[in-house]
Amino acid sequence: MRIAIAGAGLAGLSCAKYLSDAGHTPVVFESRDVLGGKIAAWKDADGDWYETGLHIFFGAYPNMLQLFNELGIEDRLQWKSHSMIFNQPNEPGTYSRFDFPDLPAPINGVAAILSNNDMLTWPEKVAFGIGLIPAMLRGQKYVEESDIYSWTDWLKQQNIPERVNDEVFIAMSKALNFIGPDEISSTVLLTALNRFLQEKNGSKMAFLDGAPPERLCQPIVDNIRSKGGEVYLNSPLRKINTNQDGTVKSFRIGGKNGTESTEIKADAYVSALPVDLFKLMIPEQWQKMDIFEKLDGLKGVPVINVHLWFDRKLTTIDHLLFSRSKLLSVYADMSITCKEYYDPNRSMLELVFAPAKDWINRSDKDIIDATMQELEKLFPNHFTGENQANLRKYKVVKTPLSVYKAVPGCQAFRPQQKTPISNFFLAGDYTMQRYLASMEGAVLSGKLCAKEVDNYSTYVDNTLHSSGELQR
């Protein structure tokens, strides 16, 4: 079968990859001039990369790791020590670590929590551990049922002290969905904690050794093309044309930079667009269908990614850092953590500015000024006194609508990959799969979507055989 796919982010590319593996011919259309969607990156005039976000790969990402393995690029993941490192706001310039020993799960996670005495007291640790027991024993069903509560409300229900939230989960909540624990669904954090505690290397982190479009997306494209598939950039989806029975007749593609649009016909069609873009494309004929009406309950969260190049080294820590700042979520010195960005003498900090809703429309200068004020607290020795570090240049990347905002109740709005339209399917981290809004969720959604399309192909073939049409 020939399948038209709109969107060359991880969801669309993984869908195309698994469809080509199954013997189909996917044709992917991407609106921008760069691969990757939410993991896109670009080069500036100096040849330095800047990215849409700070992308971290976890040991608890089985589908992502399988994809790396299938592409033969496992060596591009730079694994860091099995730790979680937090800044200490009350002691500027210092850090608190959760170090996971080389022991089976969940023993290693329990040991990491118990061995950290900087952030939580023993009574708080015990209360937190007891509170997690239902999630660990009752599994994913309990986790998904907890979607009716925010993380803060869930902690209260479990009689877990509020200080646990303040010390640990404000930072983790912002890192996972760019919003605070009062807003985020408890399902998001419980899903992460379950994976981190039940898999030995679940919370172990890796950085890609270079820019995602080149080091991850391009190998997927090469794989797709090697099996007869196609990928086109600068080819936006303009309209989904339908037949009288509601099935898809064609995709209208193109019409960018003065070019004419083209009608693309295929045997099946996939939207791998972000949910907010897809909502604008839903044909009038479909808009009253329950699956599409529910999408109104999903909306992207604003995110700002900040890149700062300095004239000297600010840190020697080769890891992701949780800032515990009111404005910043997580950050890393990419000149240390990423092979392609390596610089032995100068730092390039990449920081996630979140929550960003009050800042997304502010000027880049305002954002940089606020970021630098926060950095003075994180690195007091470098930004006070006489010999201060100098900012050489900066880049601010704004995404007004990024991953869907995972507030309580969102699970009910998430669609399956298969839709009531027989020849139309959905891929994207907003579609229903257990890993929520993440790179792993995007890859898994693409894989699940490819399976549904393949099932549709089998159904069509069987129908044609039974009707005798293949013999005519």
Phi, psi and omega in degrees: 000150174259125184238125176270129182236125177263115177116122180247041166277191182298324180295310181295319181290320179292322175301312180296321181298313183285334173292317179293326175300326182275004176095007179269173180242094177278145175232114187258134180240122181243133185288327185268178180264017182218145177282159167117336182059245182286354174246024179295157177208158183221163175256141176271186184297337179271359182086009178271140180278146167225143194241163177290330181199172177268106192259120183244136179254132183252155174298336179274025177248072186297322182288323176295315181294324176296321179298314177303317181296315181295329180274350181072033182236029181302330183290353179277351175270121180261100183282138180257173177302149183282084185212161167233127189239127183241138168292153177249102185302328182280349177227077185310136179087001180244164185228155174237135187242144165249106182258124182268116180288165181281071181227161178297156173280148359271010184301320182295323178291317178298318180297321180297319180291315184291331183279349178267116181248008181278325192253324183235144175278167179298316176300324179292320178298315181296314180299319179294315180299316178296320180297331182279346186304315180302318181295321182287323183277323186266350169073203190297327180300314178297318181301315182288327177292337180282003179296346179283349182247146166287166179297319179298317179294321179296317178301318179297319180298327182270006180058037177268129185304143181300332182296334175298319176298310184299318187282321189242313198269347169298314180295315182292321179298314179296326180290325185277325183216011173067019176227168183276169182293340176287338182258324191286143176294139179297338179301324182296309183288324178294322176299313180296314182296320177301315179293318182295323185271336185261350178240129187308314182253022184302320183264004177290139188244150175224150171252145172291150185277007178188199183287133184305320180300322181277317191271342179236308185292317183298318175300326176294316179298317179300320179296316180298313182293328180295341181251014174099357178281172182225149176223127182236132174266171180053038184226075184287148170284123181260326183199145172259110180273137184240157172275174180299328181276005178093347178290163182282130178269318181191164168258132169269119187240142171102215184072033181250141179055041176085357180280158179278148177281160183229142175273121181253122178252143181211177177277333177209161186225143181228132167262119173245030178280156170303152187301322182293323177289318181298322180302329179286344185260353186297121180299148180305325182298336183260347196296339180267000178288141185304316184299324181273326176299321182295338181297341176299338179280355179248128179218139182294148179263141179287142180222143175235129177248127186246134176241129181231122177257124183248165183272003179204171177284136177257335182206161175245010184279120182265074186190167169286142180235133175270116190287330187057032178262155179293332184254331185254146181264280178231162178205167176206151171272099186291343176288350177249316189281338187239123185304313184291334182265009188299135174214117185288345188243340186227151181262147165234106178272134171246125187230143175261120182266106185205151353296147189251002188300328180272358185239347188299332179260004177280161181289158176301321181297318178300317182294317180293318179301316180293321179296317180296325177296322177291323180294331176298330177280324182284326182232065186299330182288342183259344185236015172227161181085200188275310188267070186277151175290143181250137177280117182280317179195169180212163175214132178246125178246116181257134173237096184300327179227097181261223178301156183296145181285111189275070178273164180306139179094351184294330183304325182291341183266348186283129184273159169285166178288329176274134181246170176294346176277115193303325184251023182229135186223163182238140171227152181146151184294347177281343178286164190288117172196161194285348186261008169057208186276096184196171175297319177299318178298321179295313180297314180297320179297321178296320179294316179295321179296316179300322179295319179294320178295319179296320176298320178297319179299317178297318179298315180298316180298316180295321179295317180294321178297313183294331180274351179082005184293330181289338181274344185279000000 
